[in-house]
Amino acid sequence: MTAHRFDKSKLPSRHVSVGPERAPHRSYYYAMGLTEEEIARPFVAIASAGNDSAPCNTTLDAQADICREGVDAAGGMPRRFNTITVTDGIAMGHQGMKSSLVSREVIADSVELSVRGHCYDALVGFAGCDKSLPGMMMAMLRLNVPSIFVYGGSILPGHFHGKDVTVKDVFEAVGQFAAGNCPLSELIALEKVACPGHGACGGQYTANTMACVGEAIGLSLPNSNMMPAPYESRADIARAAGRQVMELLAANIRPRDICTREAFENAARVVAATGGSTNGGLHLPAMAHEAGIDFNLFDVAEIFKSTPYIADLQPGGRYVAKDMYDAGGVYMLMKTLLNEGLLHGNCMTVTGRTLGENIDQVTWNPDQKVIYDARTPITPTGGVVGLKGSLAPEGAIVKVAGMHRLQFTGPAQVFDCEEDCFAAVEARQIKEGSVIVIRYEGPKGGPGMREMLATTAALYGQGMGEKVALITDGRFSGATRGFCIGHVGPEAADGGPIALVQDGDTIIIDAEAGTIDLQVDEAVLAERKKAWAPRANDYQSGALWRYAQNVGPAWKGAVTHPGASAETHIYADI
């Protein structure tokens, strides 16, 4: 590849590198060993969410450093920096999970601030754990400089008693132990082998779901994201991303040129087709918000309704991300969806070609077992379903992939925080046939909209997973399975109907019809509403307090600023 010659007169980096008045700025670059020629190149941000918090993130810095080589070879000047990650598997089941969704905004904000502050011209972002993926892509859409998203890759499956296992199995084993069905020695042996090395959780949980989104929406190189983290070929992907972002800069192809309304529809289609995380219904609206596109939970749910479930992936299915990669990856899945007219093939991608043109280069593999032909799906409608009704006027979401029961009616068992519910689960106080309600865990009321994997996994471990339903104004991990409904809105902190539910109230859920209703007379609810008062939480200062003051409803993505619709300028054009 021949390096392009770039005119910096219209690029943001001219503000820190061009003209006599920028001599002080250039002195800093000389201090770091740059030459005059290198300072004259476009400045390319390489953002990494790498850290030692968890195996999801441990390879990201090395991949980001390799990306420098591609940028340099194609005529750019790489400038690497880091942002934070809160890793859900470690934050799960305690107060730390309140920090998880908040970190998405901090990641997007920190990337924005670093790029703005140093006037970078393009961006390559590396992410591993759940919130760092949408956070990076939100920053790209917000800044609108030529950008490529790179996923660090998934973990390989662990092996235990002759079976592939993931961290989900460990969470469920905790429930089995509590029920007396798993000796402590077995639990300890499992925890030591479930996660055998580097990479994000292996099932179709939130990280892999959003990695699929990266390719489906056009921000990632084709078939780059499902390759496991330990594979040496990931270095080639990092280099290629560095080279290709310079091609995007030369052609002035920007994220908002790529992520159109139709591209978001493609992404939602892929979430449903893979039985992906319900968090996709939270992150896609947030990403669209950054681009000024009105694409909320109800829009996502409408697409889910007509999407066949075709990828046999955990937690509802049998396989993990490595298996999907071996089967041909996201593009193999999109091949059959496009053939059935379920994708918009005209959307631009970071290759400089359309999605359809990229897919044309893929040959369908009839011998693989992971991805079904869209004409003969696992189930005719998607692995993820939107719900609406008297209990959730602003919607809710549930993953139905792998579920046999799509209707549930039962009396409510109400808890005002996850800890109280988890304690009841451990004490075997959850009644078969009940609808568990966990409230005051929404974006504002939590604050932070916690995931409930520890609780749902414990229920499964006790053999109760198919015998109860669980609803919350919080969230669920992509690893959650069973009749678990999240994102119920309005949330309890805003006085939504979920705040008014009492023990014994009948709740009717129909995931086939897309409804969720509270069977309580309106006059009774009105009396309860009169007696209701907002609750204070323990987070009255710091980042969580600030988040609670600014965060919007889950159905719009739980965003914290007005988005592109309120812009008076676009950073890329400063």
HELIX and SHEET records of a PDB file:
HELIX    1   1 LYS A    8  LYS A   10  5                                   3    
HELIX    2   2 ARG A   14  SER A   17  1                                   4    
HELIX    3   3 PRO A   20  ARG A   22  5                                   3    
HELIX    4   4 ALA A   23  ALA A   31  1                                   9    
HELIX    5   5 GLU A   36  ILE A   39  1                                   4    
HELIX    6   6 LEU A   60  ALA A   73  1                                  14    
HELIX    7   7 ASP A   88  ALA A   91  1                                   4    
HELIX    8   8 GLN A   95  SER A   99  5                                   5    
HELIX    9   9 SER A  100  HIS A  118  1                                  19    
HELIX   10  10 SER A  132  LEU A  143  1                                  12    
HELIX   11  11 VAL A  167  ALA A  178  1                                  12    
HELIX   12  12 LEU A  184  GLU A  191  1                                   8    
HELIX   13  13 THR A  206  ALA A  216  1                                  11    
HELIX   14  14 ARG A  234  ALA A  251  1                                  18    
HELIX   15  15 PRO A  255  ILE A  258  1                                   4    
HELIX   16  16 ARG A  261  ALA A  273  1                                  13    
HELIX   17  17 GLY A  280  ALA A  291  1                                  12    
HELIX   18  18 LEU A  297  LYS A  305  1                                   9    
HELIX   19  19 ALA A  321  ALA A  327  1                                   7    
HELIX   20  20 GLY A  329  ASN A  339  1                                  11    
HELIX   21  21 LEU A  355  ASP A  360  1                                   6    
HELIX   22  22 GLU A  418  GLU A  426  1                                   9    
HELIX   23  23 LEU A  453  GLY A  461  1                                   9    
HELIX   24  24 ALA A  492  ASP A  494  5                                   3    
HELIX   25  25 PRO A  497  LEU A  500  5                                   4    
HELIX   26  26 GLU A  522  ALA A  531  1                                  10    
HELIX   27  27 GLY A  542  ASN A  550  1                                   9    
HELIX   28  28 ALA A  554  LYS A  556  5                                   3    
HELIX   29  29 ALA A  564  ALA A  566  5                                   3    
HELIX   30  30 TYR A  571  ASP A  573  5                                   3    
SHEET    1   A 4 MET A  77  ASN A  82  0                                        
SHEET    2   A 4 PHE A  43  SER A  48  1                                        
SHEET    3   A 4 ALA A 122  ALA A 127  1                                        
SHEET    4   A 4 SER A 147  TYR A 151  1                                        
SHEET    1   B 2 GLY A 158  PHE A 160  0                                        
SHEET    2   B 2 LYS A 163  VAL A 165 -1                                        
SHEET    1   C 8 VAL A 384  GLY A 389  0                                        
SHEET    2   C 8 ALA A 392  LYS A 399 -1                                        
SHEET    3   C 8 PHE A 483  GLY A 486 -1                                        
SHEET    4   C 8 ALA A 469  THR A 472  1                                        
SHEET    5   C 8 VAL A 435  ILE A 438  1                                        
SHEET    6   C 8 GLN A 407  PHE A 415  1                                        
SHEET    7   C 8 THR A 506  ASP A 510 -1                                        
SHEET    8   C 8 THR A 515  GLN A 519 -1                                        
END                                                                             
